[in-house]
């Protein structure tokens, strides 16, 4: 489907944010958007994707996040797909990039792309800046959001 606006939201987590907190942030984002749009969560590490797969089934004591994995027989119908490639098998409008997954070449086809990175990791920061520059070069609307020490997200002017 043709979309008329693309937003890239770059999220930086503070240095004191634990891995568990970052995982919870990803799951909360997917939970908040699942009724509105389909999503693809992309990462480069198959083991990390496997761990997230398990987390989505046990997201809360009283619920789970329905999802599938890239390559599943019914992936076109899943509201959330976990992937290690740039494919968009469920025609998602939201793409969440983790663990330095690259900006997809078809980035303009998404309504929103969220790039989550750890701002205390120098390599991740360098990579995020390169992806930011690539998104701008592609002519996409780019915004930057940063989490403060209290966990609140705020838009930053850059």
Secondary structure by P-SEA (a helix, b strand, c coil): ccccbbbbbbbbbcccccaaaaaaaaaaaaaaccccbbbbbbbccaaaaaaaaaaaaacccccccccccccccccccccbbbbccccccccccbbbbccccccccccccccbbbbbbccccaaaaaaaaaaaaaaaaaccbbbbbbbccccbbbbbcc
